[in-house]
Amino acid sequence: MERFIWTPTEPPRCFPRGYKVIRSNLENGRERRYFKHETPRKWILNFETRHSTMQEIVAFHRARRGSFEPFLWETPWEPKELVVVRFDEDQLDVETQWNERHDNVTGAFTVTLVEVL
């Protein structure tokens, strides 16, 4: 299984696991609950990188066919955890801009990863 090796510019926003519970109101006023499944964790990664690195991430996304194929990702905080994830989006919205201070092209974009349960 392929591995996502790029580190985001800032710490990822993490959304913890949750639960899908179906609630039904009965005629007698009582409530019935059904547990459907656990919802996966989600991470939002922000990148501000050189154009070449941005192109590598875009190529990795394209090779996974967007959200279709899962891959491995190691969390950047301690303790490190290797997680099977997939991209949440089928298209990456990449913004390229000229950085005059360093005379090179940089890219800014966000990637959302979803845990595969």
Backbone as JSON, one array per atom type, in Angstrom:
{
  "sequence": "MERFIWTPTEPPRCFPRGYKVIRSNLENGRERRYFKHETPRKWILNFETRHSTMQEIVAFHRARRGSFEPFLWETPWEPKELVVVRFDEDQLDVETQWNERHDNVTGAFTVTLVEVL",
  "N": [[0.85, -1.18, 0.0], [0.54, 2.21, -0.83], [2.17, 5.19, 0.5], [1.48, 8.27, 2.09], [3.63, 10.86, 2.26], [4.12, 13.53, 2.84], [4.46, 16.42, 4.89], [2.21, 18.54, 6.54], [1.96, 22.18, 6.5], [1.1, 23.39, 8.83], [-0.15, 22.24, 12.07], [-2.44, 19.52, 11.7], [-6.05, 19.82, 11.51], [-8.13, 17.92, 13.49], [-10.82, 15.66, 13.47], [-12.55, 13.74, 15.66], [-13.5, 10.2, 16.0], [-16.92, 9.31, 15.63], [-20.42, 8.49, 16.11], [-23.04, 6.87, 14.39], [-26.29, 7.06, 15.01], [-29.58, 5.99, 14.92], [-32.65, 7.45, 15.61], [-35.9, 6.82, 16.71], [-39.14, 7.96, 17.23], [-41.65, 6.63, 19.14], [-45.19, 5.83, 19.1], [-46.21, 5.85, 21.69], [-44.78, 7.77, 22.94], [-42.26, 7.12, 23.76], [-38.76, 6.65, 23.0], [-36.83, 5.04, 20.57], [-33.63, 3.73, 19.94], [-31.12, 3.01, 17.53], [-28.04, 1.63, 16.88], [-26.01, 2.31, 14.21], [-23.37, 2.52, 12.99], [-19.85, 3.21, 13.5], [-18.43, 6.39, 12.93], [-15.8, 7.53, 10.79], [-12.52, 8.92, 11.65], [-11.32, 12.21, 10.76], [-9.04, 14.3, 9.04], [-7.83, 17.55, 8.41], [-5.52, 18.89, 6.33], [-3.29, 21.49, 5.82], [-1.37, 22.93, 3.29], [1.46, 24.77, 2.25], [3.53, 25.03, -0.12], [6.48, 24.52, -2.2], [6.28, 24.67, -5.77], [7.1, 22.26, -7.02], [6.82, 20.31, -4.99], [4.1, 20.52, -4.53], [3.15, 19.57, -6.99], [3.97, 16.91, -6.78], [2.25, 15.98, -4.74], [-0.22, 16.36, -5.98], [0.1, 14.55, -8.1], [0.24, 12.17, -6.62], [-2.35, 12.14, -5.56], [-3.79, 11.94, -7.95], [-2.87, 9.43, -8.84], [-4.08, 7.8, -6.97], [-6.6, 7.98, -7.81], [-8.3, 10.02, -6.9], [-10.66, 9.94, -4.37], [-10.84, 7.23, -4.4], [-8.87, 5.07, -3.95], [-7.37, 3.68, -1.04], [-4.67, 4.61, 1.24], [-1.59, 4.72, 3.17], [-0.95, 6.76, 6.02], [1.06, 8.58, 8.22], [0.53, 9.95, 11.34], [1.45, 13.27, 12.28], [2.05, 13.95, 14.91], [3.05, 13.13, 18.3], [2.09, 10.24, 20.19], [3.28, 8.73, 17.21], [1.14, 7.46, 14.69], [0.23, 4.99, 12.41], [-2.05, 5.15, 9.88], [-4.74, 3.9, 7.93], [-6.02, 5.59, 5.28], [-8.05, 7.65, 3.08], [-8.41, 10.01, 0.39], [-10.7, 12.68, 0.87], [-11.81, 14.19, -1.07], [-12.47, 14.3, -4.61], [-11.25, 16.0, -6.33], [-8.49, 18.21, -6.23], [-8.19, 21.45, -5.0], [-6.04, 23.6, -6.0], [-4.05, 26.36, -5.38], [-1.94, 28.44, -7.04], [0.78, 30.64, -6.7], [2.93, 33.45, -7.28], [5.85, 33.87, -5.53], [7.47, 36.54, -4.55], [9.56, 37.13, -2.81], [11.23, 34.93, -2.69], [11.63, 34.34, -5.27], [10.34, 32.16, -6.54], [7.81, 29.73, -7.41], [5.01, 29.08, -5.42], [2.65, 26.89, -3.82], [-0.6, 26.8, -2.4], [-2.81, 24.89, -0.59], [-5.48, 22.72, 0.55], [-5.91, 19.54, 1.99], [-8.08, 16.9, 2.67], [-8.19, 14.12, 4.71], [-9.63, 10.93, 5.26], [-10.3, 8.44, 7.59], [-10.14, 4.94, 6.92], [-12.33, 2.59, 7.85]],
  "CA": [[0.0, 0.0, 0.0], [1.32, 3.45, -0.94], [2.23, 5.99, 1.72], [1.48, 9.73, 1.95], [4.84, 11.19, 3.02], [4.29, 14.96, 2.97], [4.06, 16.99, 6.18], [1.51, 19.81, 6.34], [2.63, 23.4, 6.98], [0.66, 23.63, 10.22], [-0.75, 21.02, 12.62], [-3.74, 19.2, 11.1], [-7.28, 19.84, 12.31], [-8.58, 16.53, 13.62], [-12.18, 15.42, 13.89], [-12.5, 12.38, 16.21], [-14.55, 9.25, 15.64], [-18.26, 9.56, 16.16], [-21.33, 7.36, 16.0], [-24.28, 7.08, 13.65], [-27.38, 6.48, 15.79], [-30.9, 6.29, 14.38], [-33.64, 7.63, 16.68], [-37.3, 6.74, 16.28], [-40.13, 8.28, 18.26], [-42.77, 5.7, 19.09], [-46.49, 6.46, 19.35], [-46.45, 6.0, 23.13], [-43.93, 8.84, 23.46], [-40.9, 6.63, 24.04], [-37.8, 6.77, 21.9], [-36.02, 3.84, 20.32], [-32.36, 4.08, 19.29], [-30.41, 1.93, 16.87], [-26.65, 1.96, 16.53], [-25.71, 1.89, 12.84], [-21.94, 2.3, 12.8], [-18.93, 4.24, 13.97], [-17.99, 7.24, 11.83], [-14.33, 7.6, 10.79], [-11.82, 10.17, 11.95], [-11.04, 13.02, 9.58], [-7.99, 15.29, 9.25], [-7.68, 18.58, 7.38], [-4.11, 19.25, 6.23], [-3.01, 22.69, 5.02], [-0.03, 22.95, 2.72], [1.98, 25.92, 1.51], [4.77, 24.38, -0.54], [7.03, 24.85, -3.51], [5.51, 24.12, -6.88], [7.48, 20.87, -7.27], [6.2, 19.47, -3.96], [2.67, 20.55, -4.82], [2.93, 18.68, -8.13], [4.11, 15.54, -6.28], [1.03, 15.64, -4.01], [-1.26, 16.26, -7.0], [0.34, 13.28, -8.8], [-0.14, 11.11, -5.68], [-3.82, 12.18, -5.55], [-4.23, 11.43, -9.25], [-2.57, 8.0, -8.88], [-5.08, 7.13, -6.11], [-7.88, 8.26, -8.46], [-9.09, 10.83, -5.97], [-11.06, 9.29, -3.12], [-11.09, 5.81, -4.65], [-7.91, 4.1, -3.41], [-6.8, 4.04, 0.26], [-3.21, 4.63, 1.37], [-1.12, 4.86, 4.54], [-0.52, 8.08, 6.45], [1.56, 8.6, 9.6], [0.17, 11.2, 12.0], [2.68, 14.03, 12.55], [2.23, 14.24, 16.33], [3.46, 12.0, 19.13], [2.83, 9.16, 19.53], [2.94, 8.59, 15.8], [0.22, 6.36, 14.4], [0.09, 4.71, 10.98], [-3.49, 5.03, 9.68], [-5.2, 3.69, 6.55], [-6.9, 6.71, 4.96], [-8.3, 7.96, 1.67], [-8.74, 11.42, 0.19], [-12.12, 12.95, 0.98], [-12.27, 14.86, -2.28], [-12.03, 13.73, -5.88], [-10.46, 17.01, -7.01], [-7.76, 19.1, -5.34], [-8.26, 22.86, -5.37], [-4.68, 24.07, -5.79], [-3.86, 27.78, -5.72], [-0.53, 28.71, -7.28], [1.06, 32.08, -6.69], [4.34, 33.8, -7.4], [6.39, 34.38, -4.27], [8.53, 37.45, -4.99], [10.69, 37.14, -1.88], [12.15, 33.82, -2.96], [11.69, 34.16, -6.72], [9.88, 30.84, -6.99], [6.37, 29.53, -7.38], [4.55, 28.27, -4.29], [1.26, 26.47, -3.89], [-1.33, 26.72, -1.14], [-4.01, 24.08, -0.77], [-5.93, 21.93, 1.68], [-6.23, 18.15, 1.7], [-8.81, 16.26, 3.76], [-8.01, 12.67, 4.75], [-10.66, 10.24, 6.03], [-9.89, 7.1, 8.01], [-10.87, 3.81, 6.36], [-12.64, 1.66, 8.95]],
  "C": [[0.9, 1.24, 0.0], [1.21, 4.26, 0.35], [2.29, 7.47, 1.39], [2.59, 10.26, 2.85], [5.02, 12.67, 3.31], [3.74, 15.46, 4.3], [3.38, 18.33, 5.94], [2.28, 20.98, 6.97], [2.3, 23.69, 8.43], [0.03, 22.35, 10.75], [-2.14, 20.77, 12.02], [-4.9, 19.43, 12.07], [-7.81, 18.42, 12.31], [-10.0, 16.49, 14.12], [-12.24, 13.97, 14.37], [-13.63, 11.49, 15.68], [-15.86, 9.63, 16.3], [-19.11, 8.33, 15.94], [-22.56, 7.76, 15.2], [-25.37, 6.32, 14.41], [-28.7, 6.94, 15.18], [-31.88, 6.36, 15.55], [-35.04, 7.59, 16.09], [-38.19, 7.07, 17.46], [-41.32, 7.36, 18.07], [-44.07, 6.44, 19.43], [-46.76, 6.69, 20.83], [-45.54, 7.05, 23.77], [-42.51, 8.4, 23.77], [-40.03, 6.78, 22.79], [-37.02, 5.48, 21.78], [-34.78, 4.28, 19.55], [-31.7, 2.84, 18.71], [-29.02, 2.42, 16.53], [-26.38, 1.41, 15.14], [-24.23, 1.55, 12.67], [-21.14, 3.43, 13.43], [-18.53, 5.08, 12.76], [-16.47, 7.42, 11.92], [-13.79, 8.95, 11.24], [-11.53, 10.89, 10.65], [-9.98, 14.05, 9.96], [-7.96, 16.27, 8.09], [-6.24, 19.07, 7.43], [-3.96, 20.46, 5.33], [-1.56, 22.68, 4.57], [0.24, 24.3, 2.09], [3.39, 25.49, 1.11], [5.27, 24.94, -1.86], [6.21, 24.14, -4.58], [5.84, 22.65, -7.12], [6.85, 19.91, -6.26], [4.69, 19.39, -4.18], [2.34, 19.59, -5.97], [3.06, 17.22, -7.72], [2.83, 15.09, -5.57], [-0.14, 15.49, -4.99], [-1.12, 14.94, -7.76], [-0.05, 12.09, -7.92], [-1.67, 11.01, -5.63], [-4.37, 11.57, -6.84], [-4.01, 9.91, -9.35], [-3.54, 7.19, -8.01], [-6.47, 7.25, -6.7], [-8.83, 8.97, -7.5], [-9.39, 10.07, -4.69], [-11.21, 7.78, -3.26], [-10.17, 4.87, -3.87], [-7.33, 4.55, -2.07], [-5.27, 4.0, 0.23], [-2.86, 4.8, 2.84], [-0.68, 6.3, 4.81], [-0.1, 7.99, 7.91], [1.23, 9.96, 10.21], [1.44, 11.94, 12.4], [2.93, 14.35, 14.02], [2.63, 12.98, 17.07], [2.3, 11.5, 19.96], [2.34, 9.01, 18.08], [2.09, 7.35, 15.59], [0.11, 6.21, 12.89], [-1.38, 4.36, 10.73], [-3.77, 4.76, 8.2], [-6.26, 4.76, 6.29], [-7.17, 6.75, 3.46], [-8.54, 9.46, 1.58], [-10.25, 11.58, 0.3], [-12.67, 13.55, -0.31], [-11.7, 14.19, -3.52], [-11.22, 14.72, -6.71], [-9.75, 17.85, -5.96], [-7.87, 20.52, -5.88], [-6.92, 23.49, -5.01], [-4.56, 25.51, -6.26], [-2.36, 28.01, -5.86], [-0.31, 30.21, -7.31], [2.57, 32.3, -6.79], [4.8, 34.42, -6.09], [7.61, 35.23, -4.61], [9.74, 37.43, -4.07], [11.72, 36.07, -2.22], [12.29, 33.53, -4.45], [11.36, 32.74, -7.16], [8.37, 30.75, -6.84], [6.02, 28.66, -6.18], [3.08, 27.94, -4.49], [0.66, 26.41, -2.5], [-2.6, 25.92, -1.39], [-4.28, 23.27, 0.5], [-6.29, 20.54, 1.2], [-6.97, 17.59, 2.9], [-8.65, 14.75, 3.63], [-9.07, 12.08, 5.67], [-10.16, 8.83, 6.33], [-10.77, 6.03, 7.34], [-11.08, 2.81, 7.5], [-12.83, 0.25, 8.44]]
}
